[in-house]
Each structure stands twice: as C-alpha cells, then as structure tokens.
Amino acid sequence: MSKQHCVICAWRENCAKKFCVTDGGARCPDFSRDISIKEVPETEPEQEKGEKI
C-alpha cells in the first residue's frame, strides 16, 4: 500500500488544498500519484558502509 503525500501528487503545483488538509495529505480525495516520480520501496537492503577487510 503506497502512502499519499502532497510532494508526489500529480496535482501538487495547482493544488488549493496543499496546506489546508489536516492530515498532511494522507487521505486527500483528490490525490493522484505523479507517474513521472519513481516509487522507492520502503525497505531497501542496507548497503555496505565502507567496511574494509
């Protein structure tokens, strides 16, 4: 389940509700994900942090 955020909404530039939605846009009825923004999985595998052997 993908979370809703104003910053990834297709309407973000022209939205009149951007700062008025009480829950920060989490349940905005007008939300539509911007397909040009690549979705990043929430749990990415940790990469090696410069460990030297």
mmCIF entry with sequence, helices, sheets and N, C-alpha, C, O atoms, coordinates in Angstrom:
data_MODEL
# 
_entry.id   MODEL 
# 
_entity.id                         1 
_entity.type                       polymer 
_entity.pdbx_number_of_molecules   1 
# 
_entity_poly.entity_id                      1 
_entity_poly.type                           'polypeptide(L)' 
_entity_poly.nstd_linkage                   no 
_entity_poly.nstd_monomer                   no 
_entity_poly.pdbx_seq_one_letter_code       MSKQHCVICAWRENCAKKFCVTDGGARCPDFSRDISIKEVPETEPEQEKGEKI 
_entity_poly.pdbx_seq_one_letter_code_can   MSKQHCVICAWRENCAKKFCVTDGGARCPDFSRDISIKEVPETEPEQEKGEKI 
_entity_poly.pdbx_strand_id                 A 
# 
loop_
_entity_poly_seq.entity_id 
_entity_poly_seq.num 
_entity_poly_seq.mon_id 
_entity_poly_seq.hetero 
1 1  MET n 
1 2  SER n 
1 3  LYS n 
1 4  GLN n 
1 5  HIS n 
1 6  CYS n 
1 7  VAL n 
1 8  ILE n 
1 9  CYS n 
1 10 ALA n 
1 11 TRP n 
1 12 ARG n 
1 13 GLU n 
1 14 ASN n 
1 15 CYS n 
1 16 ALA n 
1 17 LYS n 
1 18 LYS n 
1 19 PHE n 
1 20 CYS n 
1 21 VAL n 
1 22 THR n 
1 23 ASP n 
1 24 GLY n 
1 25 GLY n 
1 26 ALA n 
1 27 ARG n 
1 28 CYS n 
1 29 PRO n 
1 30 ASP n 
1 31 PHE n 
1 32 SER n 
1 33 ARG n 
1 34 ASP n 
1 35 ILE n 
1 36 SER n 
1 37 ILE n 
1 38 LYS n 
1 39 GLU n 
1 40 VAL n 
1 41 PRO n 
1 42 GLU n 
1 43 THR n 
1 44 GLU n 
1 45 PRO n 
1 46 GLU n 
1 47 GLN n 
1 48 GLU n 
1 49 LYS n 
1 50 GLY n 
1 51 GLU n 
1 52 LYS n 
1 53 ILE n 
# 
_struct_asym.id          A 
_struct_asym.entity_id   1 
# 
_struct_conf.conf_type_id            HELX_P 
_struct_conf.id                      HELX_P1 
_struct_conf.pdbx_PDB_helix_id       AA1 
_struct_conf.beg_label_comp_id       CYS 
_struct_conf.beg_label_asym_id       A 
_struct_conf.beg_label_seq_id        6 
_struct_conf.pdbx_beg_PDB_ins_code   ? 
_struct_conf.end_label_comp_id       ILE 
_struct_conf.end_label_asym_id       A 
_struct_conf.end_label_seq_id        8 
_struct_conf.pdbx_end_PDB_ins_code   ? 
_struct_conf.beg_auth_comp_id        CYS 
_struct_conf.beg_auth_asym_id        A 
_struct_conf.beg_auth_seq_id         6 
_struct_conf.end_auth_comp_id        ILE 
_struct_conf.end_auth_asym_id        A 
_struct_conf.end_auth_seq_id         8 
_struct_conf.pdbx_PDB_helix_class    5 
_struct_conf.details                 ? 
_struct_conf.pdbx_PDB_helix_length   3 
# 
_struct_conf_type.id          HELX_P 
_struct_conf_type.criteria    ? 
_struct_conf_type.reference   ? 
# 
loop_
_atom_site.group_PDB 
_atom_site.id 
_atom_site.type_symbol 
_atom_site.label_atom_id 
_atom_site.label_alt_id 
_atom_site.label_comp_id 
_atom_site.label_asym_id 
_atom_site.label_entity_id 
_atom_site.label_seq_id 
_atom_site.pdbx_PDB_ins_code 
_atom_site.Cartn_x 
_atom_site.Cartn_y 
_atom_site.Cartn_z 
_atom_site.occupancy 
_atom_site.B_iso_or_equiv 
_atom_site.pdbx_formal_charge 
_atom_site.auth_seq_id 
_atom_site.auth_comp_id 
_atom_site.auth_asym_id 
_atom_site.auth_atom_id 
_atom_site.pdbx_PDB_model_num 
ATOM 1   N N  . MET A 1 1  ? 0.845  -1.193 0.000   1.00 0.00 ? 1  MET A N  1 
ATOM 2   C CA . MET A 1 1  ? 0.000  0.000  0.000   1.00 0.00 ? 1  MET A CA 1 
ATOM 3   C C  . MET A 1 1  ? 0.886  1.251  0.000   1.00 0.00 ? 1  MET A C  1 
ATOM 4   O O  . MET A 1 1  ? 1.713  1.434  0.894   1.00 0.00 ? 1  MET A O  1 
ATOM 5   N N  . SER A 1 2  ? 0.709  2.086  -0.986  1.00 0.00 ? 2  SER A N  1 
ATOM 6   C CA . SER A 1 2  ? 1.522  3.283  -1.119  1.00 0.00 ? 2  SER A CA 1 
ATOM 7   C C  . SER A 1 2  ? 0.918  4.433  -0.315  1.00 0.00 ? 2  SER A C  1 
ATOM 8   O O  . SER A 1 2  ? -0.298 4.622  -0.299  1.00 0.00 ? 2  SER A O  1 
ATOM 9   N N  . LYS A 1 3  ? 1.769  5.184  0.339   1.00 0.00 ? 3  LYS A N  1 
ATOM 10  C CA . LYS A 1 3  ? 1.297  6.324  1.126   1.00 0.00 ? 3  LYS A CA 1 
ATOM 11  C C  . LYS A 1 3  ? 1.072  7.526  0.229   1.00 0.00 ? 3  LYS A C  1 
ATOM 12  O O  . LYS A 1 3  ? 1.724  7.683  -0.803  1.00 0.00 ? 3  LYS A O  1 
ATOM 13  N N  . GLN A 1 4  ? 0.141  8.368  0.639   1.00 0.00 ? 4  GLN A N  1 
ATOM 14  C CA . GLN A 1 4  ? -0.138 9.597  -0.093  1.00 0.00 ? 4  GLN A CA 1 
ATOM 15  C C  . GLN A 1 4  ? 0.635  10.742 0.546   1.00 0.00 ? 4  GLN A C  1 
ATOM 16  O O  . GLN A 1 4  ? 0.638  10.890 1.769   1.00 0.00 ? 4  GLN A O  1 
ATOM 17  N N  . HIS A 1 5  ? 1.272  11.530 -0.257  1.00 0.00 ? 5  HIS A N  1 
ATOM 18  C CA . HIS A 1 5  ? 1.963  12.729 0.206   1.00 0.00 ? 5  HIS A CA 1 
ATOM 19  C C  . HIS A 1 5  ? 1.802  13.801 -0.866  1.00 0.00 ? 5  HIS A C  1 
ATOM 20  O O  . HIS A 1 5  ? 1.844  13.502 -2.060  1.00 0.00 ? 5  HIS A O  1 
ATOM 21  N N  . CYS A 1 6  ? 1.621  15.031 -0.446  1.00 0.00 ? 6  CYS A N  1 
ATOM 22  C CA . CYS A 1 6  ? 1.453  16.130 -1.397  1.00 0.00 ? 6  CYS A CA 1 
ATOM 23  C C  . CYS A 1 6  ? 2.625  16.230 -2.373  1.00 0.00 ? 6  CYS A C  1 
ATOM 24  O O  . CYS A 1 6  ? 2.427  16.597 -3.532  1.00 0.00 ? 6  CYS A O  1 
ATOM 25  N N  . VAL A 1 7  ? 3.832  15.913 -1.929  1.00 0.00 ? 7  VAL A N  1 
ATOM 26  C CA . VAL A 1 7  ? 5.011  16.071 -2.779  1.00 0.00 ? 7  VAL A CA 1 
ATOM 27  C C  . VAL A 1 7  ? 5.064  15.094 -3.941  1.00 0.00 ? 7  VAL A C  1 
ATOM 28  O O  . VAL A 1 7  ? 5.819  15.318 -4.887  1.00 0.00 ? 7  VAL A O  1 
ATOM 29  N N  . ILE A 1 8  ? 4.274  14.001 -3.900  1.00 0.00 ? 8  ILE A N  1 
ATOM 30  C CA . ILE A 1 8  ? 4.265  13.051 -5.019  1.00 0.00 ? 8  ILE A CA 1 
ATOM 31  C C  . ILE A 1 8  ? 2.941  13.067 -5.774  1.00 0.00 ? 8  ILE A C  1 
ATOM 32  O O  . ILE A 1 8  ? 2.701  12.209 -6.623  1.00 0.00 ? 8  ILE A O  1 
ATOM 33  N N  . CYS A 1 9  ? 2.091  14.026 -5.473  1.00 0.00 ? 9  CYS A N  1 
ATOM 34  C CA . CYS A 1 9  ? 0.788  14.122 -6.122  1.00 0.00 ? 9  CYS A CA 1 
ATOM 35  C C  . CYS A 1 9  ? 0.920  14.807 -7.480  1.00 0.00 ? 9  CYS A C  1 
ATOM 36  O O  . CYS A 1 9  ? 1.679  15.764 -7.629  1.00 0.00 ? 9  CYS A O  1 
ATOM 37  N N  . ALA A 1 10 ? 0.184  14.315 -8.456  1.00 0.00 ? 10 ALA A N  1 
ATOM 38  C CA . ALA A 1 10 ? 0.208  14.901 -9.797  1.00 0.00 ? 10 ALA A CA 1 
ATOM 39  C C  . ALA A 1 10 ? -0.353 16.321 -9.815  1.00 0.00 ? 10 ALA A C  1 
ATOM 40  O O  . ALA A 1 10 ? -0.043 17.104 -10.713 1.00 0.00 ? 10 ALA A O  1 
ATOM 41  N N  . TRP A 1 11 ? -1.178 16.650 -8.821  1.00 0.00 ? 11 TRP A N  1 
ATOM 42  C CA . TRP A 1 11 ? -1.817 17.970 -8.778  1.00 0.00 ? 11 TRP A CA 1 
ATOM 43  C C  . TRP A 1 11 ? -1.070 18.969 -7.891  1.00 0.00 ? 11 TRP A C  1 
ATOM 44  O O  . TRP A 1 11 ? -1.567 20.073 -7.668  1.00 0.00 ? 11 TRP A O  1 
ATOM 45  N N  . ARG A 1 12 ? 0.101  18.612 -7.383  1.00 0.00 ? 12 ARG A N  1 
ATOM 46  C CA . ARG A 1 12 ? 0.800  19.422 -6.370  1.00 0.00 ? 12 ARG A CA 1 
ATOM 47  C C  . ARG A 1 12 ? 1.050  20.875 -6.779  1.00 0.00 ? 12 ARG A C  1 
ATOM 48  O O  . ARG A 1 12 ? 1.017  21.764 -5.928  1.00 0.00 ? 12 ARG A O  1 
ATOM 49  N N  . GLU A 1 13 ? 1.300  21.130 -8.064  1.00 0.00 ? 13 GLU A N  1 
ATOM 50  C CA . GLU A 1 13 ? 1.582  22.503 -8.498  1.00 0.00 ? 13 GLU A CA 1 
ATOM 51  C C  . GLU A 1 13 ? 0.357  23.395 -8.473  1.00 0.00 ? 13 GLU A C  1 
ATOM 52  O O  . GLU A 1 13 ? 0.462  24.593 -8.213  1.00 0.00 ? 13 GLU A O  1 
ATOM 53  N N  . ASN A 1 14 ? -0.806 22.816 -8.742  1.00 0.00 ? 14 ASN A N  1 
ATOM 54  C CA . ASN A 1 14 ? -2.028 23.615 -8.842  1.00 0.00 ? 14 ASN A CA 1 
ATOM 55  C C  . ASN A 1 14 ? -3.013 23.340 -7.709  1.00 0.00 ? 14 ASN A C  1 
ATOM 56  O O  . ASN A 1 14 ? -4.169 23.755 -7.789  1.00 0.00 ? 14 ASN A O  1 
ATOM 57  N N  . CYS A 1 15 ? -2.579 22.654 -6.666  1.00 0.00 ? 15 CYS A N  1 
ATOM 58  C CA . CYS A 1 15 ? -3.481 22.254 -5.591  1.00 0.00 ? 15 CYS A CA 1 
ATOM 59  C C  . CYS A 1 15 ? -3.827 23.424 -4.679  1.00 0.00 ? 15 CYS A C  1 
ATOM 60  O O  . CYS A 1 15 ? -2.957 24.178 -4.244  1.00 0.00 ? 15 CYS A O  1 
ATOM 61  N N  . ALA A 1 16 ? -5.118 23.554 -4.404  1.00 0.00 ? 16 ALA A N  1 
ATOM 62  C CA . ALA A 1 16 ? -5.577 24.598 -3.494  1.00 0.00 ? 16 ALA A CA 1 
ATOM 63  C C  . ALA A 1 16 ? -5.688 24.071 -2.065  1.00 0.00 ? 16 ALA A C  1 
ATOM 64  O O  . ALA A 1 16 ? -5.906 24.844 -1.132  1.00 0.00 ? 16 ALA A O  1 
ATOM 65  N N  . LYS A 1 17 ? -5.538 22.752 -1.891  1.00 0.00 ? 17 LYS A N  1 
ATOM 66  C CA . LYS A 1 17 ? -5.686 22.134 -0.573  1.00 0.00 ? 17 LYS A CA 1 
ATOM 67  C C  . LYS A 1 17 ? -4.342 21.798 0.076   1.00 0.00 ? 17 LYS A C  1 
ATOM 68  O O  . LYS A 1 17 ? -4.308 21.330 1.214   1.00 0.00 ? 17 LYS A O  1 
ATOM 69  N N  . LYS A 1 18 ? -3.258 22.028 -0.622  1.00 0.00 ? 18 LYS A N  1 
ATOM 70  C CA . LYS A 1 18 ? -1.931 21.572 -0.212  1.00 0.00 ? 18 LYS A CA 1 
ATOM 71  C C  . LYS A 1 18 ? -1.623 21.769 1.274   1.00 0.00 ? 18 LYS A C  1 
ATOM 72  O O  . LYS A 1 18 ? -1.123 20.853 1.926   1.00 0.00 ? 18 LYS A O  1 
ATOM 73  N N  . PHE A 1 19 ? -1.910 22.923 1.800   1.00 0.00 ? 19 PHE A N  1 
ATOM 74  C CA . PHE A 1 19 ? -1.587 23.203 3.196   1.00 0.00 ? 19 PHE A CA 1 
ATOM 75  C C  . PHE A 1 19 ? -2.827 23.289 4.076   1.00 0.00 ? 19 PHE A C  1 
ATOM 76  O O  . PHE A 1 19 ? -2.735 23.658 5.247   1.00 0.00 ? 19 PHE A O  1 
ATOM 77  N N  . CYS A 1 20 ? -3.979 22.953 3.521   1.00 0.00 ? 20 CYS A N  1 
ATOM 78  C CA . CYS A 1 20 ? -5.233 23.026 4.272   1.00 0.00 ? 20 CYS A CA 1 
ATOM 79  C C  . CYS A 1 20 ? -5.728 21.669 4.754   1.00 0.00 ? 20 CYS A C  1 
ATOM 80  O O  . CYS A 1 20 ? -6.560 21.606 5.658   1.00 0.00 ? 20 CYS A O  1 
ATOM 81  N N  . VAL A 1 21 ? -5.234 20.588 4.170   1.00 0.00 ? 21 VAL A N  1 
ATOM 82  C CA . VAL A 1 21 ? -5.665 19.245 4.555   1.00 0.00 ? 21 VAL A CA 1 
ATOM 83  C C  . VAL A 1 21 ? -5.073 18.941 5.922   1.00 0.00 ? 21 VAL A C  1 
ATOM 84  O O  . VAL A 1 21 ? -3.857 18.997 6.106   1.00 0.00 ? 21 VAL A O  1 
ATOM 85  N N  . THR A 1 22 ? -5.935 18.620 6.880   1.00 0.00 ? 22 THR A N  1 
ATOM 86  C CA . THR A 1 22 ? -5.496 18.480 8.272   1.00 0.00 ? 22 THR A CA 1 
ATOM 87  C C  . THR A 1 22 ? -4.525 17.337 8.513   1.00 0.00 ? 22 THR A C  1 
ATOM 88  O O  . THR A 1 22 ? -3.722 17.409 9.443   1.00 0.00 ? 22 THR A O  1 
ATOM 89  N N  . ASP A 1 23 ? -4.573 16.288 7.705   1.00 0.00 ? 23 ASP A N  1 
ATOM 90  C CA . ASP A 1 23 ? -3.673 15.154 7.931   1.00 0.00 ? 23 ASP A CA 1 
ATOM 91  C C  . ASP A 1 23 ? -2.444 15.181 7.019   1.00 0.00 ? 23 ASP A C  1 
ATOM 92  O O  . ASP A 1 23 ? -1.797 14.151 6.829   1.00 0.00 ? 23 ASP A O  1 
ATOM 93  N N  . GLY A 1 24 ? -2.123 16.327 6.463   1.00 0.00 ? 24 GLY A N  1 
ATOM 94  C CA . GLY A 1 24 ? -0.936 16.477 5.634   1.00 0.00 ? 24 GLY A CA 1 
ATOM 95  C C  . GLY A 1 24 ? -1.057 15.850 4.253   1.00 0.00 ? 24 GLY A C  1 
ATOM 96  O O  . GLY A 1 24 ? -0.047 15.640 3.580   1.00 0.00 ? 24 GLY A O  1 
ATOM 97  N N  . GLY A 1 25 ? -2.277 15.549 3.822   1.00 0.00 ? 25 GLY A N  1 
ATOM 98  C CA . GLY A 1 25 ? -2.499 14.985 2.505   1.00 0.00 ? 25 GLY A CA 1 
ATOM 99  C C  . GLY A 1 25 ? -2.601 13.474 2.489   1.00 0.00 ? 25 GLY A C  1 
ATOM 100 O O  . GLY A 1 25 ? -2.734 12.880 1.419   1.00 0.00 ? 25 GLY A O  1 
ATOM 101 N N  . ALA A 1 26 ? -2.543 12.835 3.653   1.00 0.00 ? 26 ALA A N  1 
ATOM 102 C CA . ALA A 1 26 ? -2.557 11.372 3.722   1.00 0.00 ? 26 ALA A CA 1 
ATOM 103 C C  . ALA A 1 26 ? -3.853 10.760 3.211   1.00 0.00 ? 26 ALA A C  1 
ATOM 104 O O  . ALA A 1 26 ? -3.851 9.626  2.730   1.00 0.00 ? 26 ALA A O  1 
ATOM 105 N N  . ARG A 1 27 ? -4.942 11.480 3.305   1.00 0.00 ? 27 ARG A N  1 
ATOM 106 C CA . ARG A 1 27 ? -6.231 10.960 2.830   1.00 0.00 ? 27 ARG A CA 1 
ATOM 107 C C  . ARG A 1 27 ? -6.943 11.980 1.941   1.00 0.00 ? 27 ARG A C  1 
ATOM 108 O O  . ARG A 1 27 ? -8.160 12.139 2.027   1.00 0.00 ? 27 ARG A O  1 
ATOM 109 N N  . CYS A 1 28 ? -6.212 12.643 1.121   1.00 0.00 ? 28 CYS A N  1 
ATOM 110 C CA . CYS A 1 28 ? -6.799 13.654 0.243   1.00 0.00 ? 28 CYS A CA 1 
ATOM 111 C C  . CYS A 1 28 ? -7.634 12.979 -0.844  1.00 0.00 ? 28 CYS A C  1 
ATOM 112 O O  . CYS A 1 28 ? -7.139 12.083 -1.528  1.00 0.00 ? 28 CYS A O  1 
ATOM 113 N N  . PRO A 1 29 ? -8.885 13.391 -1.015  1.00 0.00 ? 29 PRO A N  1 
ATOM 114 C CA . PRO A 1 29 ? -9.748 12.761 -2.020  1.00 0.00 ? 29 PRO A CA 1 
ATOM 115 C C  . PRO A 1 29 ? -9.313 13.063 -3.460  1.00 0.00 ? 29 PRO A C  1 
ATOM 116 O O  . PRO A 1 29 ? -9.722 12.364 -4.387  1.00 0.00 ? 29 PRO A O  1 
ATOM 117 N N  . ASP A 1 30 ? -8.503 14.081 -3.646  1.00 0.00 ? 30 ASP A N  1 
ATOM 118 C CA . ASP A 1 30 ? -8.051 14.448 -4.986  1.00 0.00 ? 30 ASP A CA 1 
ATOM 119 C C  . ASP A 1 30 ? -6.674 13.895 -5.324  1.00 0.00 ? 30 ASP A C  1 
ATOM 120 O O  . ASP A 1 30 ? -6.141 14.179 -6.397  1.00 0.00 ? 30 ASP A O  1 
ATOM 121 N N  . PHE A 1 31 ? -6.094 13.111 -4.425  1.00 0.00 ? 31 PHE A N  1 
ATOM 122 C CA . PHE A 1 31 ? -4.734 12.598 -4.641  1.00 0.00 ? 31 PHE A CA 1 
ATOM 123 C C  . PHE A 1 31 ? -4.666 11.702 -5.869  1.00 0.00 ? 31 PHE A C  1 
ATOM 124 O O  . PHE A 1 31 ? -5.501 10.820 -6.070  1.00 0.00 ? 31 PHE A O  1 
ATOM 125 N N  . SER A 1 32 ? -3.665 11.949 -6.668  1.00 0.00 ? 32 SER A N  1 
ATOM 126 C CA . SER A 1 32 ? -3.360 11.112 -7.820  1.00 0.00 ? 32 SER A CA 1 
ATOM 127 C C  . SER A 1 32 ? -1.845 11.097 -7.955  1.00 0.00 ? 32 SER A C  1 
ATOM 128 O O  . SER A 1 32 ? -1.225 12.140 -8.163  1.00 0.00 ? 32 SER A O  1 
ATOM 129 N N  . ARG A 1 33 ? -1.247 9.911  -7.835  1.00 0.00 ? 33 ARG A N  1 
ATOM 130 C CA . ARG A 1 33 ? 0.212  9.807  -7.850  1.00 0.00 ? 33 ARG A CA 1 
ATOM 131 C C  . ARG A 1 33 ? 0.797  10.261 -9.192  1.00 0.00 ? 33 ARG A C  1 
ATOM 132 O O  . ARG A 1 33 ? 0.295  9.904  -10.258 1.00 0.00 ? 33 ARG A O  1 
ATOM 133 N N  . ASP A 1 34 ? 1.859  11.049 -9.113  1.00 0.00 ? 34 ASP A N  1 
ATOM 134 C CA . ASP A 1 34 ? 2.567  11.510 -10.302 1.00 0.00 ? 34 ASP A CA 1 
ATOM 135 C C  . ASP A 1 34 ? 3.390  10.335 -10.835 1.00 0.00 ? 34 ASP A C  1 
ATOM 136 O O  . ASP A 1 34 ? 4.331  9.887  -10.181 1.00 0.00 ? 34 ASP A O  1 
ATOM 137 N N  . ILE A 1 35 ? 3.037  9.840  -12.014 1.00 0.00 ? 35 ILE A N  1 
ATOM 138 C CA . ILE A 1 35 ? 3.708  8.650  -12.546 1.00 0.00 ? 35 ILE A CA 1 
ATOM 139 C C  . ILE A 1 35 ? 5.141  8.925  -13.005 1.00 0.00 ? 35 ILE A C  1 
ATOM 140 O O  . ILE A 1 35 ? 5.893  7.986  -13.267 1.00 0.00 ? 35 ILE A O  1 
ATOM 141 N N  . SER A 1 36 ? 5.526  10.197 -13.104 1.00 0.00 ? 36 SER A N  1 
ATOM 142 C CA . SER A 1 36 ? 6.895  10.514 -13.506 1.00 0.00 ? 36 SER A CA 1 
ATOM 143 C C  . SER A 1 36 ? 7.875  10.386 -12.337 1.00 0.00 ? 36 SER A C  1 
ATOM 144 O O  . SER A 1 36 ? 9.088  10.440 -12.537 1.00 0.00 ? 36 SER A O  1 
ATOM 145 N N  . ILE A 1 37 ? 7.352  10.217 -11.117 1.00 0.00 ? 37 ILE A N  1 
ATOM 146 C CA . ILE A 1 37 ? 8.201  10.048 -9.937  1.00 0.00 ? 37 ILE A CA 1 
ATOM 147 C C  . ILE A 1 37 ? 8.332  8.558  -9.655  1.00 0.00 ? 37 ILE A C  1 
ATOM 148 O O  . ILE A 1 37 ? 7.336  7.869  -9.432  1.00 0.00 ? 37 ILE A O  1 
ATOM 149 N N  . LYS A 1 38 ? 9.561  8.069  -9.666  1.00 0.00 ? 38 LYS A N  1 
ATOM 150 C CA . LYS A 1 38 ? 9.821  6.649  -9.446  1.00 0.00 ? 38 LYS A CA 1 
ATOM 151 C C  . LYS A 1 38 ? 9.511  6.274  -8.003  1.00 0.00 ? 38 LYS A C  1 
ATOM 152 O O  . LYS A 1 38 ? 9.905  6.976  -7.072  1.00 0.00 ? 38 LYS A O  1 
ATOM 153 N N  . GLU A 1 39 ? 8.793  5.149  -7.822  1.00 0.00 ? 39 GLU A N  1 
ATOM 154 C CA . GLU A 1 39 ? 8.450  4.677  -6.485  1.00 0.00 ? 39 GLU A CA 1 
ATOM 155 C C  . GLU A 1 39 ? 9.639  3.923  -5.897  1.00 0.00 ? 39 GLU A C  1 
ATOM 156 O O  . GLU A 1 39 ? 10.217 3.052  -6.547  1.00 0.00 ? 39 GLU A O  1 
ATOM 157 N N  . VAL A 1 40 ? 9.996  4.267  -4.658  1.00 0.00 ? 40 VAL A N  1 
ATOM 158 C CA . VAL A 1 40 ? 11.107 3.622  -3.963  1.00 0.00 ? 40 VAL A CA 1 
ATOM 159 C C  . VAL A 1 40 ? 10.533 2.730  -2.868  1.00 0.00 ? 40 VAL A C  1 
ATOM 160 O O  . VAL A 1 40 ? 9.710  3.182  -2.071  1.00 0.00 ? 40 VAL A O  1 
ATOM 161 N N  . PRO A 1 41 ? 10.955 1.472  -2.820  1.00 0.00 ? 41 PRO A N  1 
ATOM 162 C CA . PRO A 1 41 ? 10.453 0.592  -1.763  1.00 0.00 ? 41 PRO A CA 1 
ATOM 163 C C  . PRO A 1 41 ? 10.802 1.131  -0.382  1.00 0.00 ? 41 PRO A C  1 
ATOM 164 O O  . PRO A 1 41 ? 11.866 1.719  -0.184  1.00 0.00 ? 41 PRO A O  1 
ATOM 165 N N  . GLU A 1 42 ? 9.886  0.924  0.581   1.00 0.00 ? 42 GLU A N  1 
ATOM 166 C CA . GLU A 1 42 ? 10.120 1.433  1.939   1.00 0.00 ? 42 GLU A CA 1 
ATOM 167 C C  . GLU A 1 42 ? 11.298 0.757  2.617   1.00 0.00 ? 42 GLU A C  1 
ATOM 168 O O  . GLU A 1 42 ? 12.027 1.397  3.375   1.00 0.00 ? 42 GLU A O  1 
ATOM 169 N N  . THR A 1 43 ? 11.492 -0.526 2.356   1.00 0.00 ? 43 THR A N  1 
ATOM 170 C CA . THR A 1 43 ? 12.589 -1.259 2.993   1.00 0.00 ? 43 THR A CA 1 
ATOM 171 C C  . THR A 1 43 ? 13.611 -1.654 1.942   1.00 0.00 ? 43 THR A C  1 
ATOM 172 O O  . THR A 1 43 ? 13.467 -2.672 1.264   1.00 0.00 ? 43 THR A O  1 
ATOM 173 N N  . GLU A 1 44 ? 14.635 -0.841 1.821   1.00 0.00 ? 44 GLU A N  1 
ATOM 174 C CA . GLU A 1 44 ? 15.710 -1.128 0.893   1.00 0.00 ? 44 GLU A CA 1 
ATOM 175 C C  . GLU A 1 44 ? 16.792 -1.896 1.632   1.00 0.00 ? 44 GLU A C  1 
ATOM 176 O O  . GLU A 1 44 ? 17.049 -1.620 2.804   1.00 0.00 ? 44 GLU A O  1 
ATOM 177 N N  . PRO A 1 45 ? 17.434 -2.857 0.971   1.00 0.00 ? 45 PRO A N  1 
ATOM 178 C CA . PRO A 1 45 ? 18.516 -3.580 1.634   1.00 0.00 ? 45 PRO A CA 1 
ATOM 179 C C  . PRO A 1 45 ? 19.661 -2.633 1.972   1.00 0.00 ? 45 PRO A C  1 
ATOM 180 O O  . PRO A 1 45 ? 20.034 -1.770 1.177   1.00 0.00 ? 45 PRO A O  1 
ATOM 181 N N  . GLU A 1 46 ? 20.202 -2.812 3.158   1.00 0.00 ? 46 GLU A N  1 
ATOM 182 C CA . GLU A 1 46 ? 21.306 -1.939 3.568   1.00 0.00 ? 46 GLU A CA 1 
ATOM 183 C C  . GLU A 1 46 ? 22.552 -2.271 2.757   1.00 0.00 ? 46 GLU A C  1 
ATOM 184 O O  . GLU A 1 46 ? 22.883 -3.438 2.547   1.00 0.00 ? 46 GLU A O  1 
ATOM 185 N N  . GLN A 1 47 ? 23.219 -1.245 2.314   1.00 0.00 ? 47 GLN A N  1 
ATOM 186 C CA . GLN A 1 47 ? 24.445 -1.439 1.553   1.00 0.00 ? 47 GLN A CA 1 
ATOM 187 C C  . GLN A 1 47 ? 25.628 -1.364 2.499   1.00 0.00 ? 47 GLN A C  1 
ATOM 188 O O  . GLN A 1 47 ? 25.546 -0.797 3.588   1.00 0.00 ? 47 GLN A O  1 
ATOM 189 N N  . GLU A 1 48 ? 26.728 -1.948 2.055   1.00 0.00 ? 48 GLU A N  1 
ATOM 190 C CA . GLU A 1 48 ? 27.940 -1.905 2.879   1.00 0.00 ? 48 GLU A CA 1 
ATOM 191 C C  . GLU A 1 48 ? 28.331 -0.455 3.096   1.00 0.00 ? 48 GLU A C  1 
ATOM 192 O O  . GLU A 1 48 ? 28.279 0.362  2.176   1.00 0.00 ? 48 GLU A O  1 
ATOM 193 N N  . LYS A 1 49 ? 28.716 -0.154 4.301   1.00 0.00 ? 49 LYS A N  1 
ATOM 194 C CA . LYS A 1 49 ? 29.033 1.234  4.666   1.00 0.00 ? 49 LYS A CA 1 
ATOM 195 C C  . LYS A 1 49 ? 30.543 1.440  4.740   1.00 0.00 ? 49 LYS A C  1 
ATOM 196 O O  . LYS A 1 49 ? 31.067 1.884  5.761   1.00 0.00 ? 49 LYS A O  1 
ATOM 197 N N  . GLY A 1 50 ? 31.238 1.115  3.649   1.00 0.00 ? 50 GLY A N  1 
ATOM 198 C CA . GLY A 1 50 ? 32.665 1.364  3.580   1.00 0.00 ? 50 GLY A CA 1 
ATOM 199 C C  . GLY A 1 50 ? 33.509 0.458  4.455   1.00 0.00 ? 50 GLY A C  1 
ATOM 200 O O  . GLY A 1 50 ? 34.585 0.857  4.900   1.00 0.00 ? 50 GLY A O  1 
ATOM 201 N N  . GLU A 1 51 ? 33.037 -0.762 4.711   1.00 0.00 ? 51 GLU A N  1 
ATOM 202 C CA . GLU A 1 51 ? 33.826 -1.679 5.527   1.00 0.00 ? 51 GLU A CA 1 
ATOM 203 C C  . GLU A 1 51 ? 35.033 -2.126 4.747   1.00 0.00 ? 51 GLU A C  1 
ATOM 204 O O  . GLU A 1 51 ? 34.929 -2.486 3.574   1.00 0.00 ? 51 GLU A O  1 
ATOM 205 N N  . LYS A 1 52 ? 36.184 -2.105 5.399   1.00 0.00 ? 52 LYS A N  1 
ATOM 206 C CA . LYS A 1 52 ? 37.430 -2.535 4.766   1.00 0.00 ? 52 LYS A CA 1 
ATOM 207 C C  . LYS A 1 52 ? 37.868 -3.838 5.397   1.00 0.00 ? 52 LYS A C  1 
ATOM 208 O O  . LYS A 1 52 ? 37.788 -4.027 6.611   1.00 0.00 ? 52 LYS A O  1 
ATOM 209 N N  . ILE A 1 53 ? 38.332 -4.730 4.538   1.00 0.00 ? 53 ILE A N  1 
ATOM 210 C CA . ILE A 1 53 ? 38.790 -6.035 5.045   1.00 0.00 ? 53 ILE A CA 1 
ATOM 211 C C  . ILE A 1 53 ? 40.294 -6.047 5.149   1.00 0.00 ? 53 ILE A C  1 
ATOM 212 O O  . ILE A 1 53 ? 40.876 -7.053 5.554   1.00 0.00 ? 53 ILE A O  1 
# 
